[in-house]
Amino acid sequence: MKKIGVLTSGGDSPGMNAAFRAIVRTAHSLDIQVVAVRHGYKGLISGDIFEVISNDVSNIIQRGGTVLKSARCDEFRAPEGREKAAKILAKHNIEALITIGGDGTFQGAALLGKEHDINVIGVPATIDNDLVGSDETIGYDTALNTAMEAIDKIRDTADAHDRLFLVEVMGRDAGFIALETGIAGGAELILLPESLTDLDDIKTSLNDVLSEHKRSSLVVIAEGDETGGALKLSEELKPDFGKYEMRVCILGHVQRGGNPTARDRVLASRLGSAAVTVLNEGHSQVMVGVVNNKIKLTPLKMTFGKKKDINFDLVELAKMLR
């Protein structure tokens, strides 16, 4: 292996820069040239590519977002778009491509590799933590801590006014963030996409909590919960809970930003370095992950379109502790 490319794609997550840094420095230690692609697959198709040396990735490990930028690319979804990308890789003599991202990123990488016989490796980076093949994904721990800090602040003002707060966190298809931040923030009720919750059951649970004369109550809701999110739920609860001061707070994209935690920086460094190492050993069409604190390779085609289970023991724990 003499020359590899790297890009970040899809939703940004804290720690992407740390992974990029590890890829560059590991590759250089193995005398492998690195070129980077700006704006993900969109930049790959347009040829927005530049060479990277070790000094170029100095002072980025602590930065959130992605210095390589990211973008959605509808053109890459079509075979013609992937053919353009393959020609660009050939033009620049790029022997392999490391993609840092999530479900959609890996789906595109798998198709590119299969259709054009290109070596591809996936590095899992998504705050949703919903990829099969790794216990945690890059950015998840930072998002957890960001959401928890916000919930702590919301709890302060909720307590001051004896209010009922509905807090919506990210997680369209997976409830990992909601579950763990809900437990860490002492939420009285946690609503997840994985746990079907009837509206009447929600009302009963809230009545039980409020009847205990708690000074404040906090419900954490994953944006993908079947209730339709915090705003819709608040409208449905008003007829029965109108006497309580109810407030809605949607944390939104604040969860994607900020400096990565130490845990995310270490995870990203391990996975970025492992991606180069396994490429150099001849592996392709795999995602590098960490399972039971050890590097594990999972075929790319096994990482998307599948449901990663949440820890249902934590779901039961949350019920006992509310």
N, C-alpha and C positions, 0 to 999 in steps of 0.2 A: 504494500500500500504506500503510494507516494503522495497522493493529493486527495483531500476530502473537503466536502462542503458542509456548512451548518446553517440552519435557519430556525427561527421561532415562528410558530403559527397558531392561529386560533386566539382564544382569550388569554391575555397576559396573566402571569402569576409571579409573585415575589420569589426570587431564587433562579429565574431564568438566566439572569446575568452571571450568577455563580456557576451555573452549568456550562454556559458558553466559555467562561474563563477556564474551567477545568478541561474542557475539550481542547482548547487551543494549547494550553501548557502541556498537557499529556501528549498531544500529537507532536509537539516540537521536541519533547524528550525522546520521541521515537523517530525523529527525523522525517516526520510527515508534514507536508505543507498544508496549510488551512486557508480556505477562502470562505467568506461569510456572505450570506444573502440577506439583503434588506427587504422588509415587508413580506416575509413568508413566501408562499407559492406565487403570489402576485409578482414579487420581485424576481423570483426564479424565471418566470415566463418572460419578463421584460429584460432580463440579463443584468439586474442591479446587483452585481457581484464585485467583491474587492478582497484582496489578500490581507491576511491578518498575521501579525507577529506577536510574540509574547508580551511585549511592552504595551501593545494596543489594548490589552485586557486588564491593565493595572487599574486599581481603584474603582472597580465596578462590582466587586463581590457584595458590597453592602447596599447596592442600589436596587430599588424595586422596578417594576415594569420590565422592559426589554430594550437594550441599546440597539438591537437589530431591528426593532419595530415589528409590528404584526399587522396582518390584514386578512379580511375574508376574500376569497377569490373564486367566483362562480365559474370563471373560465377553466380553472384547473379541474373542476368536477367533470368536464367533458373529455373524452379521449383525445380530441384535437389539442386541448390545452396541455395535457400531460405529454403529448408528443413534442410540443414546443419546448417544454421544460427539459425533456430528455435530450433534445438537440443542443440546448444551451449547456447542459452538463458535459456533453461530448465535445462541444466547441472549446470549453475551458479545461478539458482533460481531467475532469473531476471523476474519480473512481468510485466514490461512495458519498452518500448524503446522510447526515445526522439531523433528524427532525426533533425539535423540542416542542411538545404541545400535548394535546389530549386526543379524544376520540376521533374527531374529524381530521386532525392532522395525521394520525396513524392510518386512517382509512385511505387518505390520499397517497401516503407514502407506500402503503402496501400495493395499491394499484399501479403506481409508478414503477415499483420494483418488478412486479409481475409482468407488466406489459412490455417493459423495455430492458429487462434483465439488468437492473441497476441495484447495486448494494445499498440497502437502507437500514438504518438503526433508529429506533424510537427512544426518546428520553421523556418519561411521563411528568408533565408539568400542568397541573390544573388544580385550582383551589377546591373543586368539588370532591376530589379524592375518589372518583368513581371508576377508575381504570382497573380492570382485572390484571393481576400479575405483579402488583406492588402493594405492600401494606399501607404505604403512604405515598402521595404524589407531591412533587415540588410545589410549594405555595400553600398547601393545606394548613400547616401548622401556623403560618403567619396569619392566614385568614381567620383561623380559630381565635387567635389572640386579639386580633383587631375587633372581631365581633364581641368577644368577651369583655374587652375594655369598654366598648360602647354600651353593652348591656349593664355593666356595673354603674355607669353614669346615669343611664335611664332609671335604674333601680333607685338611685338617690332621689331623683325628682319625683318618681312615682311614690316613694315613701313619704316625701314631704307633703304630698297632697292626697294621700290615700287613694291613688288612682289605679285603674286597671289598664295596663299597657299591652298592646299586641305588637310584637317586634318581628318583622319579617327579615330573614337572612337568605343568602343565596343558596341554591340547590334545586334547580328546576326538576331534575330527575333523581336526585339522591339526597338523603337527609343527613349526611355525615356532619355537616357544619351545625345544623340545627340541633341535632342530638347532643353533641359534645358541648357546644356553647350553652345549651339549655341546662345541662347538668352543672356545668362550671358556674353558670350565672344564677343557679338556684331557682330556675323557672318553675312555676306551679303547673304548667302544662306545656307539652312539646308536641307539635303536629308535623308529621313526616309524610312524604310521598309513599314510603314503604308500609305505613300503618294506616289501613282504612279506618277512618274515624267518622262516625255518624254525627250529624249536627246535634241531635238530641243527646248523644253521649258527651259531646263537648259542653253543652249547656249543663248537664248533670254534674260533670267534673268541676266546672267553674262554680256552680252553686255550692258544691261541697267545700271548695277552697274558700269562697267568700263567707260562708256560714261560720267558718272558724275564726272570723274577725281578724284575719291577717291585715296588717296595716297597708299593704300594697300587694298587688298580684301582677304577675308577668307571664305572658304566653309567648313562646317562641315558635315561629311558623316558618317552615321551608317554603320558598316561593312556589315550588311545584306541588305543594299539598293539595289534595282534591277539594279542599274548601275554597280554592280560588285565590288564596293569598290573604294578607291581613286586612286590606281595605274591604274586600267582599265579605269576609267573616265579620268585620265590625258592623256592617249593615245588617247582617242576619242576626246578630246578637242584640242589637239595639232594642227591639220590642220587648225582650225579656230582661235586659240589663240596663235599661235606660236610666235607672236611678243612680248608677255608678258613673263616675267620670271616666270615660273610656278614651284612650289616645292610641293612635297608630304611628309606628315609626318603621320606615323601610330603610334598612341600612345600605342596600344597593352596592354600587361599585366601590365604595370606600373599602370593602373587604378585599378587593384586588390590589390595592395600592399599599405603599409603605415599605420600609426597609425589611428584608426577610429576617426572620428569627435565626438564632444560631443553629437550631435544629434543621431549618430549611437550607441554610448555607452548607452545612455538612452533607445533608442528603444530596443536594444538587451537585456538590463537588464529587461525591462518590459516584453518582450516576453518570455525570459528564465524563469523568475519567474512564469509567467502565465501558462506556459506549465506544471510545477510541480503542481501548484494549481488545474488546471482542471483535471489532472490525479487523484489527491487525492480525487477529488469530484466525480469521477466515469466516466469521459468522455474518449472517445477513438476514434481513426480513424478520428481525426480532426486536423486542423492547427490553431494555435493561430495567429491572426493578429491584427492590429490596424486600425480601420475605424472611421473617425471623432473623433480621439483621444480617442477612447474607445476600450477595448479588444473585439474582435469578434471571434467566432469559426466558421470555415468553414469545411465541410466534406472534407477529403483528396482527395476523388475521384473528387471533384469539382475544385481542384486547379491546375491540370495538364491537358494538351491537350486543354486548352482553351485560348482564346486571351484576354488579358487585354488591354483595350482601352487607348491610350494616350489622353491627353487633347487637343482637336482640337481647342479650344479657343486660346491656346498657339501657335498653328501652324499659325493661322491668325495674332496673335500678332507679330510673328517673321517676317511675310511678310510686315507688316506695318512699322516695325522698321529698316528694312535693309537699 
